[in-house]
Amino acid sequence: MEKQQEFHVTYFDADCGRIRAESFDTKEEAERFASRNCTGEDSWAVVDAVAIEQVRIAA
């Protein structure tokens, strides 16, 4: 089994008043997305690194 990481961004979408989440392959992509969504005083975003396991299935 091969372990990898993905990055989850949880953020407040001020346009609709809801908390949303997105997943990214790299930390840089996640941080750019989080920065773009933190535009106002009430905006926030959290980036979490999440370990994922990929299972190889024999054919």
N, C-alpha and C positions, 0 to 999 in steps of 0.2 A: 504494500500500500504506500502511496505517495502522498505526503502531507503538503498542503499549500495554504496560502492565505488569500483572503479577499477582504475588501474593505467596505463596510456598511456605513452609509451616511443617513442619519435620522435628523430631520429638519422640520421647522415650522413653515408651512406654506401660507404666507400672509394673504395671498390672493383669495384663498378659499377658507382660511381659518382652520386648517387641519394639519396634523402631524403626518409626515410622509417619510418613506425610506427608499433608498436606492443602493444598489451594489456596484462595486467597481473592482477591476483587476489590480490596479496599482494605487498606492497611497497618494501619489501625486494627482491622479485623476480625481480621487475622492476629495482631497483638500481643495482643488480648484472648484469643484462643484459646490462644496460647503461654503467657500468664500463668495461665490456668485449668489448664493441664497441668503447670505447675511448682509442685507442691504439697509435694513431699518433698525430702529431702536428696539423693537419687539422681536426681531428675527434672531434665530439661533440654529446651530447645526452641530452635531456630534459625529466624529469619525471613529469607528471601532474597527480594529483588526480582528478578523475571525478566522480561526484555523479550520480548514476543511479537509476532508479525507476523500481521495478518489480511489474507488475500488476497481481493480482490473478484473474483468470477467473473461474467463477462458472460453473460447469458441469450441 
